[in-house]
């Protein structure tokens, strides 16, 4: 009997990053923009050539990622930079 395939949020994140890399929108650094308040989105993105933040994938506050997600991303060749709140300098 075949088991149903479960797509996790980590799978969704990796797929979005792979697609962004294929489009040329992402090279190595993934910016993890943590929510600034309760109920805010958890957003992953990159910096544009002009230094602005470009979102690639968003998760609602109730969509959990595993605690080791940064390690998994680094195993796939991405460097994770964490940014808190509205500080996107």
C-alpha positions as CSV (number, residue, x, y, z in Angstrom):
1,X,0.0,0.0,0.0
2,X,1.4,3.4,-0.9
3,X,1.7,6.0,1.8
4,X,0.5,9.6,1.0
5,X,3.3,12.0,0.4
6,X,3.4,14.8,3.0
7,X,4.8,18.1,1.8
8,X,6.3,19.9,4.8
9,X,6.9,23.6,5.2
10,X,10.6,22.9,5.0
11,X,10.0,21.2,1.6
12,X,8.0,24.2,0.4
13,X,10.9,26.5,1.5
14,X,13.5,24.4,-0.2
15,X,11.4,24.3,-3.4
16,X,11.0,28.1,-3.4
17,X,14.7,28.6,-2.9
18,X,15.6,26.2,-5.7
19,X,13.2,27.9,-8.0
20,X,14.6,31.3,-7.1
21,X,18.1,30.1,-7.7
22,X,17.1,28.7,-11.1
23,X,15.6,32.1,-12.1
24,X,18.7,33.8,-11.0
25,X,17.0,35.6,-8.1
26,X,19.0,34.0,-5.4
27,X,22.7,33.1,-5.1
28,X,23.8,32.0,-1.7
29,X,22.5,34.2,1.0
30,X,18.9,33.6,2.3
31,X,17.6,36.3,4.5
32,X,15.3,34.9,7.2
33,X,13.1,37.9,8.1
34,X,11.6,37.0,11.5
35,X,8.2,38.4,12.4
36,X,8.2,41.8,14.1
37,X,5.0,41.0,16.0
38,X,2.5,38.3,16.9
39,X,0.6,37.2,13.8
40,X,3.2,38.7,11.3
41,X,4.5,36.6,8.4
42,X,7.8,34.8,8.6
43,X,9.4,35.7,5.3
44,X,12.4,34.3,3.5
45,X,14.0,36.3,0.7
46,X,17.2,37.9,-0.6
47,X,18.7,41.3,-1.2
48,X,18.5,43.0,-4.6
49,X,21.5,44.6,-6.2
50,X,20.2,47.9,-4.7
51,X,20.2,46.4,-1.2
52,X,16.4,46.2,-0.8
53,X,14.7,43.1,0.5
54,X,13.0,40.8,-2.0
55,X,10.6,38.3,-0.5
56,X,10.7,34.8,-2.0
57,X,8.3,32.8,0.3
58,X,6.1,33.7,3.3
59,X,4.8,31.5,6.1
60,X,1.9,32.5,8.4
61,X,2.7,32.7,12.1
62,X,1.1,29.3,12.6
63,X,3.0,27.5,9.9
64,X,5.9,26.0,11.8
65,X,9.4,25.1,10.5
66,X,11.6,22.5,12.2
67,X,14.1,23.9,14.7
68,X,17.0,22.8,12.5
69,X,15.8,24.5,9.3
70,X,18.9,26.7,9.1
71,X,21.2,23.7,9.2
72,X,19.2,22.0,6.5
73,X,19.4,25.1,4.3
74,X,23.1,25.2,4.8
75,X,23.4,21.5,3.9
76,X,21.8,22.5,0.5
77,X,24.4,25.3,0.0
78,X,22.5,28.3,1.3
79,X,23.9,30.7,3.9
80,X,21.2,32.0,6.3
81,X,21.2,35.5,7.6
82,X,18.6,36.3,10.2
83,X,17.0,39.7,10.4
84,X,14.7,40.7,13.2
85,X,11.6,42.9,12.9
86,X,11.8,45.8,10.5
87,X,15.6,46.1,10.4
88,X,16.4,45.4,6.7
89,X,19.5,47.6,6.3
